[in-house]
Amino acid sequence: MSRNLDPGEPAGFPWKKLLLIVFVAGLCFVLGAGAGLVLLAKFGDFPTIEEAAAYRPSVTSKIFDRNNRVVGEIYLEKRNVVPFKAIPPHVVNAFVAAEDANFFQHKGVDYFAIVRAIGKDVLSGGYAQGASTITQQTVKSLFLTPEKSIGRKLKELILAYRIERKLSKEEILYLYLNQIYLGDGAYGVEAAAQTYFARGVSSLTVAEGALLAGLAQAPTRYSPRSHIDRAKARQRYVLRRMAEVGFIDKEAAERAYNARLALAPPSTFRSKAAYFLEHVRNYLQEKYGTEAITRSEFKIYTTIDGRLQEAAYDAVTQGIRRMEEANRYKGLQGALLCMDPNSGGVLAMVGGVDFGASQFNRALQARRQPGSAFKPVVYSAALDKGKTVVSTVDDSPIEFTRSETEMWKPKNYDGTFLGPIPLLEALAKSRNLATVRLLNEIGVDTAIRMARDLGIQSPIERNLSIALGSSGVTPLEMATAYSTFAAGGQRPTPFFIREVQNAQGQVLERTEPRAVQAIAPETAYLTIRLMQEVLRTGTGASAKGLSPNLAGKTGTTNENTDAWFIGGSPDLIAAVWVGFDTPASLGGRQSAASVALPIWAQFFSRALGSVPDREFPVPAGITFARVDPATGKALPPGSGEGMMLPFRLGTVPETGGPAGKPTAPRRGAGDDLL
């Protein structure tokens, strides 16, 4: 049966009924929300507002190089807390205009903004407009989880109201501007200013402040590094809002928008110094604890030299890349450690080619056979027992009984024998047989004692094979040993940290350089002279163009599994190692001269610009005489032949006849293998 319409009933949509329903529903929602707020405020579990007043966030501890420049940071969140007064008004106003224009008028919650946001959300059919005040954002960041729920939102409103009753507007802004995340790992306006502009927040312009304020809504979306067009659009919005609320005029806003932005390039130094910085962080964490170093804003003054570290990183990574491309290697590794021989300060350290792929620090942790790089230890022991740089040693075949059924027959790499030769030539050409005979003459225990005096602490086998570097050592130990030669026999104690201060400037620890007179100055100098010949005429001659004052030694192990070069100047010693983590042959005739030496030479070609190119100091107990190395005899006065060589006082050879043979080390292709 059809229904008859009442002539007095209006046709069309029942708007009055709908409005009544909406009003009743809204009233119920408001009353329900109000009741919920009251109950939650009375019985809910809330953090105390005093926690905000005693604001103590995680902060950044800074690591400085030896020139007191920041080279690294330790943090849970990269943040540098600054006082509110240090933040310029135009930066504060930019954030207020962009995020909460009514901040100075409301009491923590902007009800008008909530209504406006709900209306826009209804019209858009989604969540197009937020309504959180700066106060709400602050309490959310400090006290609440990021979950989206009605309960969390109600807690946020209650806490915002409470914090406004306890803290001033400036105090709330202080918390907000130091707490907010602004992208690229930066928390707070100071860290963001340093990250994006390499300057403190106190020096930011209106344009720069507006750019940072624009990041608050969505740091990734508006990142000026990844999306400069979006960042500029957001900056324009912030500047327009600043003009609309009266913080600046329209002309100033337009000038700021058109101002050139000079973004700081992302820092690559941390990746280049990753092994050094990680070693420092591990030490501090073990000694002081994570809580201390992330809450106390430590200042850590280290020994690292920024320029040398970059040179070391480039030399290792580029050298390894060349080797891999030329030989189709995969997984080749390298390490470099540079030390100041006079203080023991570690100036640069590369523990591998990729810290992200492997945190194992080969400069400190890897014990590898040094090969012929160990020979200077044997020669210094011989010099200490009275040998001279022209004392004769026999480079002829020799064999030793290992057991009733086994003989050890060391050999030279090139298969030749040079017979009697001076020590100067034996080390320069790295003759294995000559070195084994020399060790056999002075005694294994004598060489081991010298190794210990030089700072090598790793276990050393008690046999003649140590002459050829058969016992594993670390690059740090080898750098220490060679530093002792360079420092006139003074063995330095390696260190990485000069001083640690807490946030109040109190010195927690300070390292004073320490050295002991480990070997005689004369012995150290004579050993240096032997190693200078390595670079002048021996296995390291490809690098002789760097400087006539440098000294060093190549070292390649049996089957070419490890390649070393260690050496330097009176002011810098660097140890380079190349090999695979799991020992494997580098192949063919890939000796240290072609593998490790080029890395060392590339590093020193840049490093020498940081230190004077000077001769090694001559000890008082050294004199010089012109001699013929081939005969070991001094030449007659006035002779222009032979070589001017150093001798300990009282050990100058007797004068012989005119030089009859070539006087420079001359024979053999060189041998730096076991």
Legacy VTK file of the C-alpha trace (Angstrom):
# vtk DataFile Version 3.0
C-alpha trace
ASCII
DATASET POLYDATA
POINTS 674 float
0.000 0.000 0.000
1.506 3.292 -1.053
2.102 6.114 1.377
0.331 9.412 0.703
2.479 12.522 1.080
1.307 15.188 3.480
0.836 18.381 1.469
2.555 20.304 4.289
5.714 18.127 4.384
8.624 19.647 2.452
10.132 17.592 -0.333
13.881 16.928 -0.701
16.804 15.991 1.636
16.031 16.024 5.422
18.729 18.575 6.392
17.195 19.446 9.747
17.257 15.853 10.924
20.831 15.398 9.712
22.026 18.512 11.463
20.307 17.401 14.641
22.002 14.002 14.433
25.399 15.600 13.780
24.899 18.014 16.675
23.900 15.258 19.076
26.781 13.036 17.907
29.226 15.896 18.215
27.939 16.774 21.643
28.275 13.163 22.732
31.799 13.049 21.318
32.818 16.234 23.097
31.242 15.091 26.363
32.781 11.652 26.013
36.195 13.074 25.121
35.908 15.506 28.004
34.983 12.747 30.412
37.819 10.633 29.060
40.262 13.472 29.521
39.098 14.020 33.090
39.334 10.349 33.987
42.664 9.930 32.223
44.068 13.033 33.872
42.944 11.835 37.296
43.827 8.159 37.127
46.208 7.810 34.174
49.899 7.010 34.442
51.918 10.088 33.400
55.546 11.086 33.568
56.269 14.044 35.796
56.711 17.424 34.170
59.826 17.894 36.296
61.521 15.472 33.889
61.127 18.051 31.152
62.429 20.840 33.376
65.511 18.722 34.049
66.030 18.178 30.307
69.003 15.905 29.734
68.855 14.363 26.292
71.470 12.240 24.601
74.115 14.571 23.237
77.082 14.395 20.919
80.608 13.845 22.169
83.088 15.393 19.764
86.403 13.949 18.585
89.127 16.439 17.621
92.284 15.930 15.581
95.728 17.083 16.664
94.958 20.555 15.276
91.802 20.694 17.437
89.392 20.419 14.517
86.293 18.250 14.844
86.794 15.025 12.893
84.212 12.722 14.447
81.309 12.392 16.829
79.900 9.807 19.197
76.159 9.871 19.720
72.914 7.976 19.993
71.260 11.024 18.440
73.442 13.678 16.802
72.557 16.625 18.984
74.296 19.704 20.383
72.166 21.384 23.036
72.301 25.202 22.910
70.678 27.797 25.233
67.519 29.459 23.976
69.291 32.821 23.916
71.809 31.435 21.418
69.058 30.820 18.853
68.341 33.955 16.788
64.758 35.305 16.966
64.255 34.886 13.202
65.052 31.167 13.498
62.609 30.791 16.404
59.970 32.747 14.486
60.424 30.555 11.416
59.552 27.434 13.387
56.650 29.135 15.175
55.195 30.465 11.919
55.530 27.110 10.164
54.391 24.820 12.971
52.224 26.781 15.429
51.430 30.418 14.630
49.258 30.746 17.761
51.957 29.323 20.046
52.245 32.456 22.191
48.439 32.718 22.603
47.244 29.181 23.430
47.718 27.187 26.640
49.205 24.113 25.082
46.317 23.047 22.842
44.967 25.094 19.932
41.273 24.146 19.833
40.569 26.361 16.846
43.316 24.592 14.910
41.796 21.229 15.880
38.372 22.227 14.544
39.940 23.623 11.386
41.948 20.434 10.874
38.884 18.224 11.370
36.993 20.272 8.803
39.774 20.010 6.252
40.151 16.286 6.924
36.413 15.779 6.324
36.554 17.721 3.080
39.640 15.879 1.852
38.378 12.480 2.934
41.635 11.730 4.747
44.191 13.233 7.087
45.286 16.321 5.229
45.799 18.671 8.137
47.552 18.221 11.481
46.710 20.222 14.575
49.492 19.504 17.055
50.945 22.567 18.694
54.648 22.983 19.371
53.873 22.132 22.992
52.159 18.889 21.947
55.052 17.986 19.639
57.465 18.604 22.496
55.705 16.379 25.029
55.213 13.709 22.383
58.944 13.704 21.626
59.988 13.753 25.276
57.468 11.436 26.910
55.363 9.433 24.462
55.708 6.728 21.851
54.993 7.450 18.168
51.978 5.102 18.102
48.737 6.473 16.665
45.884 5.886 19.099
43.169 7.873 20.841
44.689 7.068 24.241
48.090 8.403 23.264
46.537 11.529 21.755
44.577 12.222 24.937
47.741 11.816 26.989
49.455 14.261 24.657
46.730 16.875 25.235
46.860 16.466 29.022
50.652 16.669 29.144
50.652 19.714 26.877
48.276 21.464 29.256
50.351 20.480 32.289
53.692 21.513 30.827
52.311 24.937 29.915
51.446 25.455 33.596
54.991 24.532 34.701
57.237 26.041 32.021
57.401 29.361 30.231
56.954 29.626 26.476
60.711 30.215 26.074
61.483 27.089 28.091
59.150 25.026 25.918
60.771 26.413 22.761
64.184 25.593 24.232
63.108 21.959 24.612
61.451 21.826 21.207
64.275 23.385 19.205
66.911 21.165 20.843
64.838 17.985 20.561
63.302 18.073 17.088
64.626 15.801 14.327
65.579 17.710 11.170
66.968 15.011 8.918
70.401 13.739 7.897
70.892 12.359 11.402
70.623 15.807 13.029
68.556 16.401 16.176
67.977 20.002 17.205
68.674 23.244 15.393
72.369 23.429 16.314
73.225 19.999 14.916
71.101 20.741 11.837
72.862 24.064 11.254
76.235 22.337 11.462
75.063 19.510 9.205
73.550 21.597 6.420
75.574 24.816 6.621
78.737 23.918 8.594
77.985 26.816 10.956
76.344 27.244 14.316
72.664 28.185 14.545
73.579 31.605 15.950
74.962 32.658 12.552
72.076 31.470 10.353
70.294 33.913 8.047
66.542 34.264 7.670
66.693 32.140 4.510
68.649 29.378 6.232
66.441 29.435 9.314
63.340 29.116 7.127
64.857 26.156 5.314
65.459 24.358 8.621
61.945 25.175 9.833
60.572 23.667 6.658
62.197 20.339 7.522
60.206 19.937 10.731
57.109 18.564 8.987
58.878 15.859 6.924
62.717 15.885 7.040
63.180 13.246 4.357
60.604 14.627 1.959
61.970 18.170 2.172
65.667 17.316 2.414
67.729 19.978 0.610
70.336 17.341 -0.226
67.922 14.961 -1.944
65.012 17.197 -3.002
66.134 20.800 -3.321
62.992 21.735 -5.298
60.717 20.505 -2.500
62.951 22.131 0.112
62.709 25.492 -1.673
58.936 25.187 -1.999
58.650 24.452 1.707
61.002 27.334 2.494
58.720 29.670 0.513
55.738 28.468 2.549
57.576 29.182 5.816
58.629 32.662 4.670
55.070 33.437 3.539
53.718 32.364 6.914
56.334 34.521 8.673
55.074 37.502 6.664
51.407 36.674 7.286
51.797 36.593 11.070
53.938 39.745 11.091
57.394 38.362 11.887
58.858 39.872 8.687
57.474 41.962 5.843
56.734 40.613 2.363
59.821 42.238 0.830
62.101 40.597 3.400
60.415 37.266 2.753
60.997 37.604 -0.986
64.653 38.579 -0.493
65.195 35.588 1.774
63.619 33.240 -0.743
65.877 34.549 -3.524
69.007 34.457 -1.356
71.645 31.948 -2.427
71.850 28.833 -0.251
75.321 27.365 0.175
74.847 23.872 1.542
77.840 22.265 3.208
78.969 19.134 1.370
78.363 15.878 3.234
81.440 14.976 5.231
83.435 12.044 3.870
86.167 12.254 6.466
84.399 10.032 8.982
84.379 7.159 6.532
88.041 7.771 5.751
88.906 7.739 9.455
86.386 5.066 10.467
88.916 2.602 11.926
90.652 5.282 13.979
87.388 6.751 15.266
86.000 3.322 16.102
89.138 2.446 18.060
88.716 5.641 20.091
85.003 5.005 20.631
85.610 1.451 21.827
88.239 2.633 24.287
85.980 5.364 25.705
82.969 3.089 25.941
84.968 0.443 27.779
86.460 2.957 30.209
83.572 5.366 30.837
80.458 3.505 29.657
77.944 4.302 26.918
75.743 6.380 29.218
78.573 8.745 30.086
79.812 9.398 26.564
76.305 9.938 25.151
74.953 12.068 28.001
77.950 14.139 29.077
79.098 15.780 25.823
82.730 14.718 26.089
85.490 16.433 24.149
88.073 13.913 22.985
91.347 15.354 21.700
93.188 12.747 19.646
96.473 12.420 17.790
94.953 11.974 14.329
96.099 14.371 11.618
93.246 15.086 9.218
95.410 15.599 6.133
97.534 12.543 6.790
94.462 10.415 7.450
92.912 11.366 4.125
96.223 10.687 2.370
96.476 7.286 4.074
92.912 6.314 3.164
93.331 7.363 -0.460
96.658 5.547 -0.788
95.327 2.263 0.611
91.979 2.185 -1.178
93.374 3.326 -4.510
96.377 1.000 -4.257
94.215 -2.015 -3.469
91.829 -1.123 -6.278
94.718 -0.962 -8.752
95.960 -4.356 -7.602
92.530 -5.936 -7.851
91.887 -4.554 -11.332
95.312 -5.543 -12.622
95.226 -9.067 -11.180
91.482 -9.764 -11.003
91.733 -10.189 -7.254
88.684 -10.167 -5.030
88.791 -9.437 -1.322
92.331 -8.038 -1.180
92.977 -6.045 1.975
95.398 -3.389 3.102
96.358 -1.491 6.222
98.437 1.591 6.983
99.520 3.037 10.307
101.462 6.298 10.532
103.172 7.359 13.746
105.116 10.334 15.006
108.336 8.575 16.070
109.227 11.335 18.500
106.010 11.230 20.540
104.331 7.937 19.703
101.145 9.682 18.578
99.305 7.721 15.884
98.678 10.271 13.145
96.748 8.118 10.676
95.342 4.598 10.623
93.548 2.591 7.958
92.514 -0.848 9.155
91.029 -2.104 5.893
89.580 -1.012 2.574
85.924 -0.875 3.691
84.894 -0.365 7.303
81.248 -0.962 6.447
82.049 -4.439 5.160
84.530 -5.395 7.888
85.290 -3.699 11.190
88.335 -5.922 11.817
91.227 -3.506 12.283
94.195 -5.026 10.503
96.522 -2.225 11.595
96.110 -3.245 15.239
94.700 -6.760 15.315
96.194 -8.710 12.419
99.382 -10.644 13.175
101.033 -11.443 9.870
104.513 -12.589 8.905
106.620 -9.497 8.133
109.059 -11.296 5.843
112.156 -9.285 5.110
110.718 -6.241 6.896
111.981 -7.998 10.052
115.581 -8.020 8.795
116.476 -4.558 10.198
115.917 -6.053 13.661
118.608 -8.652 12.941
120.979 -6.105 11.421
120.540 -3.674 14.311
121.374 -6.501 16.724
124.543 -7.201 14.719
125.494 -3.519 14.666
124.937 -3.359 18.409
127.410 -6.219 18.870
130.139 -4.362 16.997
129.495 -4.931 13.299
129.855 -1.952 10.956
127.886 -1.021 7.862
130.683 -2.504 5.730
131.307 -5.638 7.777
131.325 -8.634 5.495
128.644 -11.324 5.516
128.634 -14.396 3.281
125.765 -14.719 0.821
126.421 -18.364 0.007
124.380 -21.597 0.310
123.886 -22.965 3.808
121.789 -25.696 5.351
120.744 -26.636 8.866
119.524 -29.827 10.460
115.955 -29.551 11.700
115.606 -33.191 12.650
117.142 -36.546 11.860
115.194 -36.656 8.627
114.770 -33.002 7.690
117.180 -30.303 6.556
116.403 -26.584 6.236
117.956 -25.015 3.142
117.111 -21.318 2.947
117.453 -19.787 -0.480
117.608 -16.462 -2.217
114.627 -15.365 -4.240
116.553 -15.040 -7.502
118.473 -18.283 -6.989
121.877 -16.561 -7.156
124.678 -16.273 -4.581
126.791 -13.151 -4.226
129.431 -14.485 -1.862
131.020 -12.090 0.662
129.199 -8.738 0.643
128.983 -5.788 3.074
126.008 -5.431 5.402
125.035 -2.298 3.482
124.462 -4.336 0.345
123.053 -7.382 2.109
120.135 -5.411 3.583
119.663 -3.127 0.571
119.247 -6.171 -1.699
117.516 -8.135 1.072
119.717 -11.204 0.678
118.195 -14.084 2.613
121.259 -16.322 2.907
123.431 -13.466 4.121
120.860 -12.579 6.780
120.477 -16.167 8.004
124.273 -16.468 8.338
124.373 -13.135 10.205
121.694 -14.290 12.659
123.466 -17.586 13.150
126.618 -15.667 14.006
125.104 -13.255 16.545
122.608 -15.745 17.998
118.812 -16.015 17.873
118.414 -14.826 21.461
120.318 -11.641 20.651
117.885 -10.818 17.840
114.844 -11.638 19.974
116.083 -9.328 22.733
116.504 -6.578 20.145
112.948 -7.164 18.891
111.614 -6.828 22.431
113.651 -3.666 23.005
112.160 -2.219 19.836
108.598 -2.825 21.035
107.621 -6.079 19.300
105.568 -7.995 21.854
104.058 -10.765 19.724
105.431 -14.302 20.233
108.670 -14.934 18.341
109.807 -18.431 17.477
113.275 -19.305 18.697
114.860 -20.444 15.449
116.851 -19.100 12.537
113.791 -18.627 10.323
112.988 -15.418 12.223
115.763 -13.845 10.152
113.301 -14.034 7.282
110.291 -12.787 9.242
108.533 -16.074 10.011
106.800 -14.926 13.246
103.609 -12.885 13.021
103.522 -9.235 14.102
101.088 -6.340 13.800
101.599 -3.178 11.732
101.497 -1.197 15.001
104.406 -3.213 16.388
106.456 -2.779 13.223
105.744 0.960 13.147
106.886 1.178 16.767
110.109 -0.712 16.042
110.987 1.480 13.048
110.018 4.592 15.033
112.616 3.594 17.607
115.275 3.602 14.879
114.031 6.992 13.615
113.983 8.527 17.113
117.616 7.757 17.875
116.899 4.620 19.894
114.113 6.205 21.965
111.184 3.752 21.851
107.903 5.703 21.892
104.737 4.396 23.516
101.973 4.514 20.873
98.859 6.463 21.843
95.688 7.744 20.179
94.122 10.128 22.706
95.769 13.286 24.004
93.061 14.394 26.393
89.451 13.740 27.399
87.247 16.461 28.908
83.683 16.319 30.176
80.996 18.916 29.412
82.250 21.161 32.230
85.785 21.208 30.818
87.167 18.981 33.557
90.102 16.892 32.313
89.282 13.222 32.829
92.544 11.928 31.409
95.607 13.238 29.640
98.340 11.313 27.852
101.875 12.592 28.129
104.214 11.216 25.450
106.474 8.554 26.901
109.673 7.112 25.491
112.545 5.040 26.828
116.083 4.717 25.544
115.648 1.196 24.215
118.792 0.865 22.081
121.963 2.866 21.665
121.590 6.033 19.532
124.556 4.906 17.428
122.937 1.542 16.706
119.700 3.243 15.694
121.458 5.669 13.361
123.551 2.978 11.676
120.423 0.894 11.089
118.721 3.921 9.546
121.677 4.319 7.179
121.354 0.697 6.096
117.652 1.244 5.390
118.346 4.435 3.455
120.313 2.308 1.029
117.203 0.182 0.489
115.505 3.242 -1.024
118.581 4.494 -2.852
119.855 1.388 -4.593
117.956 -1.596 -3.196
114.527 -3.175 -3.287
112.816 0.163 -2.565
114.622 2.158 -5.244
111.419 2.881 -7.177
110.556 5.427 -4.452
113.984 7.072 -4.210
112.720 10.213 -5.938
110.639 11.213 -2.917
113.609 12.334 -0.804
117.211 11.210 -0.232
116.610 11.292 3.514
113.973 8.565 3.760
114.686 5.094 5.093
112.647 1.894 4.939
112.430 -1.791 4.162
110.370 -4.053 1.941
109.031 -7.349 3.185
107.388 -10.195 1.284
106.604 -13.567 2.808
106.910 -17.071 1.442
104.620 -17.712 -1.526
103.858 -13.981 -1.685
101.083 -14.100 0.909
101.989 -10.852 2.708
103.561 -7.677 1.359
104.977 -4.926 3.590
106.781 -1.646 3.395
107.767 0.231 6.528
109.787 3.390 6.787
109.831 7.147 6.733
111.587 10.225 8.008
112.718 11.627 11.380
109.146 12.919 11.824
106.914 10.264 10.240
107.011 6.482 10.151
104.392 4.515 8.216
103.808 0.769 8.038
101.881 -0.650 5.076
100.597 -4.225 4.813
98.771 -5.864 1.908
97.313 -9.356 1.693
94.193 -11.491 2.015
92.533 -12.001 5.381
92.810 -15.730 4.854
96.459 -16.052 3.784
96.725 -16.783 0.081
99.314 -16.094 -2.574
99.255 -12.738 -4.291
100.500 -14.630 -7.308
103.534 -14.599 -9.577
106.280 -12.255 -8.567
104.048 -9.863 -6.622
106.661 -8.770 -4.140
106.415 -5.908 -1.669
108.207 -3.598 -4.106
105.273 -3.833 -6.510
102.437 -4.242 -3.991
103.061 -2.405 -0.707
105.735 0.109 -1.699
103.513 1.998 -4.197
100.916 2.561 -1.455
103.595 3.793 0.956
105.092 6.033 -1.742
101.705 7.551 -2.627
101.070 8.275 1.022
104.495 9.835 1.598
104.301 11.938 -1.557
101.480 13.820 0.197
102.691 13.393 3.770
106.039 15.078 3.136
104.183 18.339 2.609
103.250 18.264 6.304
106.744 17.820 7.740
110.208 19.212 7.007
112.388 17.203 4.642
115.395 16.838 6.920
118.225 14.439 7.610
118.164 12.043 10.532
120.066 13.619 13.458
123.575 12.276 13.878
124.436 11.084 17.416
127.609 12.333 19.096
129.119 8.853 18.969
129.079 8.677 15.162
131.828 9.752 12.772
132.031 9.572 8.979
134.674 8.169 6.687
134.967 7.566 2.952
135.285 3.841 2.323
135.088 1.303 -0.441
132.116 -0.912 0.505
133.381 -3.694 -1.741
136.602 -4.078 0.274
135.458 -2.631 3.588
138.588 -0.424 3.659
138.805 3.326 4.193
140.068 5.278 1.200
143.106 7.552 1.285
142.525 11.193 2.284
141.313 13.300 -0.632
139.856 10.354 -2.526
136.698 11.198 -4.452
135.637 7.599 -4.862
133.812 5.218 -2.575
131.009 6.237 -0.205
130.889 8.507 2.805
129.501 6.224 5.507
128.859 6.461 9.247
130.772 4.506 11.880
130.696 4.259 15.602
133.679 6.066 17.101
136.665 3.739 17.126
135.333 1.426 14.403
136.420 3.225 11.219
138.149 0.643 8.963
141.841 0.884 8.316
142.921 2.596 5.147
143.428 0.358 2.136
144.467 0.979 -1.443
142.478 2.791 -4.104
138.996 1.466 -4.764
139.206 -1.322 -7.244
135.567 -2.372 -7.577
132.313 -0.501 -7.998
131.687 1.001 -4.599
127.912 1.229 -4.415
125.834 -1.838 -3.598
125.681 -3.390 -6.989
124.727 -7.015 -7.434
121.601 -9.105 -7.637
118.075 -8.177 -8.568
117.025 -7.854 -4.968
115.313 -10.355 -2.744
112.697 -9.438 -0.213
111.115 -12.826 0.279
111.573 -15.583 2.831
LINES 1 675
674 0 1 2 3 4 5 6 7 8 9 10 11 12 13 14 15 16 17 18 19 20 21 22 23 24 25 26 27 28 29 30 31 32 33 34 35 36 37 38 39 40 41 42 43 44 45 46 47 48 49 50 51 52 53 54 55 56 57 58 59 60 61 62 63 64 65 66 67 68 69 70 71 72 73 74 75 76 77 78 79 80 81 82 83 84 85 86 87 88 89 90 91 92 93 94 95 96 97 98 99 100 101 102 103 104 105 106 107 108 109 110 111 112 113 114 115 116 117 118 119 120 121 122 123 124 125 126 127 128 129 130 131 132 133 134 135 136 137 138 139 140 141 142 143 144 145 146 147 148 149 150 151 152 153 154 155 156 157 158 159 160 161 162 163 164 165 166 167 168 169 170 171 172 173 174 175 176 177 178 179 180 181 182 183 184 185 186 187 188 189 190 191 192 193 194 195 196 197 198 199 200 201 202 203 204 205 206 207 208 209 210 211 212 213 214 215 216 217 218 219 220 221 222 223 224 225 226 227 228 229 230 231 232 233 234 235 236 237 238 239 240 241 242 243 244 245 246 247 248 249 250 251 252 253 254 255 256 257 258 259 260 261 262 263 264 265 266 267 268 269 270 271 272 273 274 275 276 277 278 279 280 281 282 283 284 285 286 287 288 289 290 291 292 293 294 295 296 297 298 299 300 301 302 303 304 305 306 307 308 309 310 311 312 313 314 315 316 317 318 319 320 321 322 323 324 325 326 327 328 329 330 331 332 333 334 335 336 337 338 339 340 341 342 343 344 345 346 347 348 349 350 351 352 353 354 355 356 357 358 359 360 361 362 363 364 365 366 367 368 369 370 371 372 373 374 375 376 377 378 379 380 381 382 383 384 385 386 387 388 389 390 391 392 393 394 395 396 397 398 399 400 401 402 403 404 405 406 407 408 409 410 411 412 413 414 415 416 417 418 419 420 421 422 423 424 425 426 427 428 429 430 431 432 433 434 435 436 437 438 439 440 441 442 443 444 445 446 447 448 449 450 451 452 453 454 455 456 457 458 459 460 461 462 463 464 465 466 467 468 469 470 471 472 473 474 475 476 477 478 479 480 481 482 483 484 485 486 487 488 489 490 491 492 493 494 495 496 497 498 499 500 501 502 503 504 505 506 507 508 509 510 511 512 513 514 515 516 517 518 519 520 521 522 523 524 525 526 527 528 529 530 531 532 533 534 535 536 537 538 539 540 541 542 543 544 545 546 547 548 549 550 551 552 553 554 555 556 557 558 559 560 561 562 563 564 565 566 567 568 569 570 571 572 573 574 575 576 577 578 579 580 581 582 583 584 585 586 587 588 589 590 591 592 593 594 595 596 597 598 599 600 601 602 603 604 605 606 607 608 609 610 611 612 613 614 615 616 617 618 619 620 621 622 623 624 625 626 627 628 629 630 631 632 633 634 635 636 637 638 639 640 641 642 643 644 645 646 647 648 649 650 651 652 653 654 655 656 657 658 659 660 661 662 663 664 665 666 667 668 669 670 671 672 673
